[in-house]
Amino acid sequence: MPYHISSVKLEGIRGFNKPMNLSLEEGVTLIYGPNGSGKSSLLQAVEWCITGAMPYMKGGDFTREDAIVNLFHDTKKATVEVQLTGIEPTLTLTRSRKMTSSTSRGRQPLQLEAQGEPSKEEEEAEEELQRRLKISLESFSRAKYLHQETIREALASKPEERSEAIDRLLG
């Protein structure tokens, strides 16, 4: 059984000014709501926590403003925690970021905690996460995390890249 996201905690990221805790059961989760209610922000927060990037926020205005940290948050800091369960041990991933002048500026190190093991940070944490997920973090957005921008990118990619992404998604 592969890992699945069992909980998400976030604060100060994108459309979430106040803390939000979300518990998820194994299986399919449907996220719905009106425009502007935070659906995309939630998914982007999870992607950012796991990969350290928001690949669809590059260039243009994103080089002149921080589109990750909520402008109105008291501490001007975004924090996301994602818990992955399914294969022992449970993993807790945490990524934080202080507001900067650009979405793409700076690096936000990952902290990884596995029950019963010493916590890991930065490159060591990312390497451990890639080892446990059995996929590179660069490939994660295209292969395991399917949202509208991923579909659009896959359709526009080279046939061999599209085939590889589909193979990963279907196992």
N, C-alpha and C positions, 0 to 999 in steps of 0.2 A: 504494500500500500504506500503510495507516495505521500509526501508532506502535503498538508492543506493549511490554509490560513484559518486559525481558530479564533483569533481576536485582533482587533486593531484599536490602538489608542492614539489620538492625535490632538494637537493643540497648536494654534498659531500658524497653521499652514493653509495657503490658498483661501478658501471661503470659510474656514473654521477658525474663528477667533477664540471661542471657548472650548474647554476640553470635551472630547467626545470619546466614548468607549463603545465598541461594537463587538459583540460575540457572534461567531458564525459556526453553524453546524457543518459537518462533513456533507459533501454533495454540492449541488447547484445552488447558488445564491442569486436571487434576482434583486437588483437595485433599481428602484423606480421613483419618480417624483417629477414635479414640474421643473421647467427650465429655471436655472439659478438656485436650485435647492442643494447643490453640493455633490451630485453623483460623480461628475468628472473629477472634482477636487479630491474626493475620497479615493478613487482609483489611481489618480496621479500621486497621491500621498503614499499609497502602498508601493507603487512602482518606484518612487524616489527612495523610500526606505530600503527596499531590496537592492536596487541597482545603483543608487547614488546619483541618478540622472533623470531628467525629464526630457527625453529626446525630441519632443515636439515643441520645445520652448527654446529655440535658437534664433539668433539674428534679430534684426529689427529692434522693436521696443525692448525685447528681452536683454539686449546688451546695455540698455540705459536704465533699467529698473529691475527690482527683485520681484519676480512673479511667484516665488515660492513662499516667502514669509508674509503673513497677513499684516498689512500696513497698520491696522488698528489694534494689534495685540500689544498689551502693556509692556512686555519685555522685548518686543521685536525679535522674537525667537520662535522658530518652528521646531516641533518635536513630533516624531512618529515612531510608534512601537508596533511591531508586527510579530505575532506569535505563530510559529509553524509547528503543527503536531502531525502525528501519523506514524512516524518511525521514531523510535527512541534514540536519543533523548529529545524532548521538546526543545525547540530553538526560540529564543527571544532576540529579535533584531531591533536595534534602536539607532536612529539617525537624528541629529539636531543641526540647526543652522541659525546663526545670527544674521539679521538683515544686512545685505550689502547693496551696492549700487548697481548690481547686474545679476541676472538669473544665472548666468554661466560663470560668474567669478567665484573663486574659492572652492575648496574641497570640504565635504562634510563627511568625516570618518564614520564608519560603521562600527557599532559595538555588537558583538554576538555573545550570547550566553546560552550554554547548553547545560541542562540540569546535571549536576554532579561533576561538572568540569570547570576549570578556570576560564574566566571570560577572556575574549580575544577582541582586539581593537585594530582599526585601520586595515592595512593590507593583509595582515594575518587573519582578520575576521572575514574579509572578502574572499580570500583563498579557501578558507574553511567552508564558507557558505557555498561557493562554487563546487567544491568537492562533494558536499552533502546533497546539493540539488542536482548534481551531475550535468551541469550546463554552465556556460560562461555567462557572466552578468551582462555582457554586451548582447548576447543572443536571447536573453530572457524576455525582453520586450517583444521581440518578433515571434518567439516560439512558445511561450508559456502564458503570456499575459495578453489576452486578445481583447482589444477595444477598437473603436471605429478607426482611429488613426493607424493602428497596426494592420487592419484589414486593407485600408487604402494603400499603405506602404507595400504590403505583400502583393497586391494586384499590380502595382507599378514596377515591381522588382523583376530581375532576370528570372527566367523559368527555373533554373537550377536552384536559386535562392528560395523561390516560392515553394518548390517541391520539398526542399529541406525543412522549411518552416511547417508545412503541412504534415510531414512525417513526424516531426517532434510533437506537434499538437495531438496527433492521433496515437502517439506512443509507438 
